[in-house]
Amino acid sequence: MSIQENLNQIKSELPSQVTLVAVSKTKPVSAIMEAYDAGQRIFGENKIQEMVEKYEQMPKDIEWHMIGHVQRNKVKYMAPFVSLIHGVDNFKLLKEINKEAKKNNRIINCLLQIKIAEEESKFGMASNEASEIIQSKPFSELKNINVVGLMGMATFTENEQQIQKEFKLLKNTFDNLKSLETFNFKPTIISMGMSGDYKLAIDCGSTMIRVGSSIFGERNYN
């Protein structure tokens, strides 16, 4: 199957309320252009430097999503163009994004990353932390960010029941936080589900899935 066929196959199965982020990390511009030519406009990268290089070479109607762990000192490189930052896992990072967005005269959309997996290696904040941040005075002073939802990564396991439990935890967290809506917290997005588990994620309420290998084929990390 070609990239175009993979993409069309996945899109044909997606409910209308679900957005597909094509995860293009480690993939060359030529492969991303195949997806672009097939109509895909939203791409996800997990390294800021790589995303900047691709942004510079590719059509400007692409929405670039930063889906990896973000280091504060690198925010400035993507602030001029990034569409959505998925992995915001602490307040200091929000503050940094706000600062760089202001310099670029932009309001940058972000998702709070909630830790739903039991694995130690996964980043994210607890749901009560998210709630405290959203209701805090320092958060209300951030005029150049807009937190538009939540993101979570399930445990890397074959155990579907565990994955389902973690996805449901993210959906419940989203439902509980929704009532806290403010001018810079307008939650509509639940970003969860990847190539292996996106169907389950959609069943559990996901509105945005991050799919790479099912579109582009297996990744080459060499």
C-alpha positions in Angstrom: 0.0 0.0 0.0 1.2 3.5 -0.8 1.2 6.4 1.7 -1.8 7.8 -0.2 -3.7 4.5 0.0 -2.9 4.1 3.7 -4.1 7.6 4.4 -7.3 7.3 2.5 -8.0 3.9 4.2 -7.6 5.4 7.7 -9.6 8.6 6.8 -12.5 6.6 5.4 -12.9 4.9 8.8 -12.7 8.0 11.0 -15.8 9.6 12.5 -16.3 13.2 11.4 -15.4 14.6 14.8 -11.9 13.0 14.9 -8.9 14.9 13.5 -6.0 12.9 12.1 -2.4 14.0 12.9 0.0 12.3 10.5 3.1 11.6 12.6 5.9 12.4 10.2 8.9 12.3 12.6 12.1 10.8 11.1 10.4 10.8 7.7 11.8 12.6 4.7 10.1 15.6 3.1 9.4 13.5 0.0 7.3 11.0 2.0 5.5 13.9 3.8 4.8 15.5 0.4 3.1 12.3 -0.7 0.7 12.6 2.2 0.3 16.3 1.5 -0.6 15.6 -2.1 -3.2 13.1 -0.9 -4.8 16.0 1.0 -3.3 15.7 4.5 -2.5 19.1 6.1 -1.8 18.3 9.8 1.6 16.7 10.6 3.2 15.9 14.0 6.8 16.0 14.9 8.6 15.2 18.1 11.8 17.1 17.7 11.6 20.9 17.3 14.8 21.2 15.1 13.4 18.6 12.7 10.1 20.3 12.6 11.7 23.7 11.9 13.7 22.3 9.0 10.6 20.7 7.4 8.5 23.8 8.0 11.1 25.8 6.0 11.1 23.4 3.1 7.3 22.7 2.8 4.1 24.4 1.8 2.9 27.0 4.3 -0.7 25.8 4.6 0.5 22.9 6.7 -0.4 22.8 10.4 2.6 21.6 12.4 1.9 19.9 15.7 4.6 19.4 18.3 3.8 16.0 19.8 7.0 15.2 21.7 8.4 16.2 25.0 9.3 20.0 24.9 12.4 21.5 26.3 11.8 25.1 27.4 14.9 26.5 25.8 13.8 25.3 22.3 10.3 26.8 22.4 11.5 30.0 20.6 12.4 28.1 17.5 8.9 26.9 16.8 6.9 29.8 18.3 6.6 31.7 15.0 4.6 28.9 13.3 3.6 25.9 15.4 -0.2 25.2 15.3 -0.6 23.0 18.4 1.7 21.9 21.2 0.5 18.5 22.6 2.9 17.7 25.4 2.6 20.6 27.8 3.3 18.9 31.2 4.1 21.8 33.6 3.3 25.4 34.3 6.8 26.7 33.6 6.6 25.4 30.0 3.2 27.2 29.6 4.8 30.4 30.8 7.7 30.0 28.3 5.3 29.3 25.4 3.3 32.4 26.4 6.4 34.5 26.5 7.6 33.4 23.0 4.1 33.6 21.6 3.9 37.2 22.7 7.2 38.0 21.0 5.8 36.6 17.8 2.5 38.4 18.3 0.6 35.1 18.4 -1.7 33.1 20.6 -0.4 29.5 20.6 -2.8 26.6 21.2 -1.7 24.0 23.7 -2.8 20.7 25.2 -2.1 19.8 28.8 -0.5 16.4 28.9 -2.1 14.2 31.6 -0.2 11.2 32.9 -2.6 8.3 32.4 0.0 5.5 32.0 1.5 3.6 34.9 4.9 3.6 33.2 7.5 5.8 34.9 8.9 6.9 31.6 5.8 8.8 30.5 5.6 12.5 31.1 2.5 14.3 32.2 0.7 16.0 35.1 -1.9 14.5 37.5 -5.4 15.7 36.8 -5.6 17.6 40.1 -2.4 19.5 39.1 -4.1 20.5 35.8 -7.1 21.6 37.8 -5.0 23.7 40.1 -3.1 25.3 37.3 -6.2 26.3 35.3 -7.7 27.9 38.4 -4.6 29.7 39.4 -4.0 33.5 39.1 -0.6 33.0 37.3 -2.5 31.0 34.6 -5.1 33.7 34.2 -2.3 36.2 33.4 -1.2 34.2 30.3 -2.8 36.1 27.4 -0.8 34.5 24.5 -1.7 30.8 25.0 -5.0 29.0 24.6 -5.3 25.6 26.3 -7.7 23.8 23.9 -7.7 20.3 25.5 -5.8 17.4 26.9 -3.4 14.8 25.6 -2.4 11.5 27.0 -0.3 8.4 26.2 -1.4 5.0 27.2 0.9 2.3 28.6 2.8 0.4 25.9 1.2 -3.0 26.5 -0.9 -5.7 24.8 -3.4 -5.5 27.6 -6.4 -3.8 26.0 -8.3 -3.5 29.3 -5.5 -1.5 30.8 -5.3 0.8 27.7 -9.0 1.3 27.8 -8.9 2.2 31.5 -6.2 4.8 30.8 -8.1 6.3 27.9 -11.3 6.5 30.0 -9.3 8.3 32.7 -8.3 11.0 30.2 -11.9 11.4 29.0 -13.1 11.7 32.6 -10.4 14.2 33.4 -11.5 16.2 30.4 -15.2 16.1 31.4 -14.3 17.2 34.9 -12.1 20.1 33.8 -14.6 21.4 31.2 -16.6 23.3 33.7 -13.5 25.4 34.5 -13.6 27.1 31.1 -11.9 30.6 31.0 -10.7 32.9 28.2 -7.5 30.9 27.8 -8.9 27.4 28.7 -11.4 26.3 26.1 -11.2 22.6 26.0 -12.5 20.8 22.8 -9.7 18.4 22.0 -8.9 15.0 23.5 -5.7 13.8 21.8 -5.2 10.1 22.4 -4.6 7.1 20.3 -1.8 6.1 18.0 -1.3 3.5 15.2 -1.9 0.5 17.4 -4.8 1.7 19.5 -6.6 4.6 17.9 -9.8 2.7 17.3 -10.1 1.9 21.0 -9.2 5.6 21.7 -12.0 6.8 19.5 -14.4 4.5 21.3 -13.3 6.1 24.5 -13.9 9.6 23.3 -10.7 10.7 21.5 -11.2 13.7 19.1 -7.6 13.7 17.7 -5.4 10.7 16.9 -1.6 10.6 16.2 -0.9 8.1 13.5 2.6 7.5 11.9 3.6 4.0 11.0 0.1 3.0 9.7 0.5 5.8 7.2 4.2 6.0 6.5 5.3 2.4 7.2 7.7 1.4 9.9 10.1 4.0 11.2 13.8 3.9 10.5 15.7 5.3 13.4 19.2 4.6 12.0 
